[in-house]
Amino acid sequence: MFVKKKLAYYPHHRSSYMKALLNFLHSKTTYVLELLTMLPFFRKRSISSHKAKVLSDLKQSVKEMHLVKEGKLIARDADELFNEL
């Protein structure tokens, strides 16, 4: 299974930087991050647990919308959702 990890690359010049999204096997996460952090121009930034949860929930919502469009999941009425809140 592939896991997307968001990593940032910063060249020596402070005013410019490039962000990269890398895909690699979850089992190789430690190895890849260790290898990259050995490079003097590489820095990684972590995201907060709250932000990770929001992104995870959003990803799940998109999956559910695709299932609704394919007819594999039944959507709820908006009124039902608002009454629940």
Backbone hydrogen bonds, N-H to C=O, Kabsch-Sander energy under -0.5 kcal/mol:
donor,donor_aa,acceptor,acceptor_aa,energy
3,V,24,F,-2.1
5,K,3,V,-0.6
5,K,22,L,-2.0
7,L,5,K,-0.7
7,L,20,A,-1.8
9,Y,18,M,-2.2
10,Y,41,F,-1.0
14,R,12,H,-0.6
16,S,13,H,-1.2
18,M,9,Y,-2.2
20,A,7,L,-2.0
22,L,5,K,-1.7
22,L,20,A,-0.6
24,F,3,V,-1.5
24,F,22,L,-0.5
26,H,1,M,-1.4
28,K,25,L,-1.6
29,T,26,H,-1.5
32,V,28,K,-2.8
33,L,29,T,-2.6
34,E,30,T,-2.3
35,L,31,Y,-2.5
36,L,32,V,-2.6
37,T,33,L,-2.4
38,M,34,E,-0.7
38,M,35,L,-0.7
39,L,36,L,-1.6
42,F,39,L,-1.3
43,R,8,A,-0.9
52,A,48,S,-2.3
53,K,49,S,-2.2
54,V,50,H,-2.4
55,L,51,K,-2.5
56,S,52,A,-2.2
57,D,53,K,-2.7
58,L,54,V,-2.3
59,K,55,L,-2.2
60,Q,56,S,-2.2
61,S,57,D,-2.2
62,V,58,L,-2.2
63,K,59,K,-2.0
64,E,60,Q,-2.3
65,M,61,S,-2.2
66,H,62,V,-2.1
67,L,63,K,-2.0
68,V,64,E,-2.2
69,K,65,M,-2.4
70,E,66,H,-1.9
71,G,68,V,-1.1
72,K,67,L,-2.3
73,L,67,L,-1.0
81,L,77,D,-1.7
82,F,78,A,-2.7
83,N,79,D,-2.4
84,E,80,E,-1.4
85,L,81,L,-1.3
